[in-house]
Amino acid sequence: MIKVRRVERVVALSKMLMDMPGYLFSLGHFSNIFGAAKSTLSEDMVTIKQAIEQFGLGTVETVSGAAGGLRYVPCHCEERMNTLLTTLAARLSEPERIIPGGYLYMSDILFMPDLMMQVGEIFRTRFAHLAPDYIMTVETKGIPLAFTTARAFGLPLVIVRQGSKVTEGPSVSINYVTGAKRIQTMSLPRRALAQGSKVLVIDDFMKAGGTARGMIDLANEVGAKVVGTGVLIATNEPEKKLVEEYLALLMLHDVDQHTKTIDIRPVF
């Protein structure tokens, strides 16, 4: 085995931990890789933990016991979150994003991995106390955001479909009312969620809350419970949504097609 210098080992350990947020690594696993004593690796982890926390990148948690180990937990300090959300609001306020009908073009933002990775970690920071078992979203535009949130938690992602697929086996379907007042159908395979599991709903946009309400009802139908709902953008109107409690990172107050202005602000 090639002898590894401490600085090289610390860099490699940091990369392994941060590539798999929430995954519990044993010291024995790293000992086999690097040929180092567990006591030596413990000292390395202290250094990594201090550096990660110093720069507001999260922390490294230690889980005791026979089945214990170490895991990286991404979380953002308030300053980093506020900076990112302010930057996102500025980008989404660009006049050329207004499309006919008073809609806001945001697909390019949603499909930028670097941005959505950070937004997913913000949701991880804000919803960590809920300890969900699954992240849920509806196809299609919310998938990148929900995926990065699931990655930040180290949890599986469940995607609700607009219509059932034969390849997914028996499904539960319900009708729901969209923000445009249209009745649509969404479905979920019965085996997608375990009975009694806790679900965090993540989506890109909320107007009246009909889609989020549908996912909550669908989760209930298969014996799971939605413990929280997070959206990147919510509209200021209607003020009363079909979802009683939700967390929006950005609030869209107005889109004026005549003056080409967009009023969108972070929710601190």
N, C-alpha and C positions, 0 to 999 in steps of 0.2 A: 504494500500500500504506500502511495506517495505521501511523504510527510507534508502536512498542511500547516502553514503559518497561521497564527491567531487572527491576524487581520483578514486573511482569506476566509477563514472559517466563519468569522463574524459576518462578513459580507454574504457568504453563501447561506448561512442560517437566516439572516434577515430576509433574503430573497425567498427562501422556502416558506417561511412563516407568512409573509405578506402576499404571496401568491395564492394562499389558501386560507382566507379569513375564517375564523370560527372552527377550523379543524384542529382537533386535539392530537398533538404530537407527543410521543413519549421520549424521554431523554435517551432511552435505549435505542430508539430508532436512529437518532442523530449519532449516538455512540458507534453504531455499526457503520454508518456512512463515513465518519471522520476518523474513526479509530482513536477517539479521545475518551478520557474518563468522564463519568457523569458529573463529578465535582467541577471539572474544568469547564464542561458545557454549561453548568449552572452559573459560573462566573461570566461566561460569554452572554448568557441570557440577561443578566443584570445590566450589562453594558448596553445591549440592544434595547432593553426596556427603557432605560434612562434616555437614550438618544431619541427613540420614537416619541416619548412623552415630552421631551424638551422642545421638539419641533411641531407639537400638536398633531401628530399623525395617528394617534391611537395609543394602545398599550399592549403589553404582553401579560396575559393572565396565567397564573399557576393554579392547577387543579390538583389537590392532594388525593392520596389514596392509591390503591393498587392499580386502578384503571385511570389514574390521573395523568397529567402531563402539562404541556404548555400550548397556548394558542394566541394568535394575534387577533386583537379586537380593534377594528378601525373605528375611530370616532373623531369628530372635528370640534375644535374649540369654537366659541361663539364668533370670534374675529374672523376665522377662516370661512365659516358658514356665511356670515354677513357679506364678506367680500365676494364670494362666489355668486350669491343670490343677487347682489347689486349688479354684478357684471352680466348675469343672465337677463335681468330685467332691462338693462340698457340695450343688449343685443336684440331682444324681442320687441323693443320699442321702435325699431327702424321702420320708417314709413313704407318702404317697399314690401313689407310683410303683409300689408293689408290686401286681401283678395276679395273679389266680388261677394256681396252678401254680408260684409262686415266681419268676415272670419280672419283669423290670424294664422299665417303660415309659420309652422314651427317644426316641420319634419326634419329639416337639416340639423336643428339643435338636438332633437330626440335621438338621432342616429349618429351622434358624435360620441364615440366610446369614452374619450377622456373626460368630457363633461358629465356624461351620465354615470360614469364610475364615481365621480365626486358627489353627484346628487344622491346616488344610491347610498353612499356612506353617510350623507346627512340624514337620510331616512333611518339608517341604522342607529345613528346617534340619538335621534328624536324618539324612536320607538323601542329602544333596547329594553326598557323596563317592562314591556308587554310580553317578552319572551315567547314570540310566536313559533309555531312548528312549521308553517308553510307561508310562502308569499303567493298571492293570487292576483292575476290581472285578466283583462279580457283582450282577445285579439283585436287590433293588430299593433297600433302605434304605441301603446303603453308597454309593449313587450321589452324593448331595450332597457327602459327605466326599471321595470320590475325585475328584470334579469340581474342588473347590477345591484339592486337592493338585495336580492336573494344571495348573490355572491358575497356581499358585505356581511350578511348574517351567517353565511355558510349553511343555507337552507335550500330545500327544493322549491322550484317554481311550478305553480299550477296555472294553466291557461284555460280560461273559460272560452268556449267557442260559440260563434253565432250560427247555431245549427249543429247537429250531432254528426259524428264520423263513425262509420261501421267498424273501422279498424281499432277503435278505442273501447269496444264492448258496450255493455248496457250503460245508458246515461240517464241523467235526470235533466229535464228541460223545463224552463219557465218562461213566461212572457214578461216583458218589462217595457216601460215607457221611456223613450230617449228624451234628450233635451229639446229635440225638434218635435216632440209630441207624437212620435211615431211608435207604434207597437212592434217590437221585435222579439226574437226568441234567442235565448242563450242556453247552453247545455254544458254539463260537466259529467265525465265518467264517474260512476259510483265508486270505483277503486282509487280515484285520484286523491281523496282526502281520507285519513283515518278517522274513525269514530271518536268524537270527543276532542279532536285536535283544535289548536288555536291558529287562526288565520289572520294575516295582515294583508289587506287589500291595497294595492298600489296602482295608480293610473296617471295618465298624462294630463287629463283635463276634466274639469267638472263644471257643468252649468247648473242644471236643476238637481243633479245627483241621482238620476234615474238608473244609470248604468251601475253605479256603486251600490244602489239599493238592490238591484237585481242580483249582484254578486253576493251580497249579504244573505238574501233570501235563498239563493241557490246553495250556499254553504250550509245554511240551516237545514235544508232539505236532505242533505247527505250526512247529517249528524255532527257537523263541525260548527265552530263558533268564530265569528269575525271579532277580533279584539281591537282592531284599529283600522283606519282608512287614511291613506296619504295620497295627495295629488300634487303634481308639479304646479299646475295653474288652476285656480278657481275663479269664476266670474263673481263680481260683486252683487250682481242681480241675476236671479232672484235671491234675496237675502236668506229666505227660508228654504233650505234644501230638503230633499227627501231622505238625506242622511243626517241624523241628529248631531253626531260628532265626527269631525274630520280635521285633518291637518293639511293646509295648503301652504306651499312654500312661496308662491307668488300669487298676487291678487290682481285680476284684470278688471279695471274700473270702467274703461270706455275704449271703443274703437270708432273713431270718427273718419268716415270715408271722404268727407268734403274737405276737411282741413288736413287730412293725412297724418293724424296724430293718434298715438296709442298710449293710453295711461295704464301702465302695469308696474306694480311696486312689490318689493319683497315684503313678506310677513315675518317680522322679527318677534 
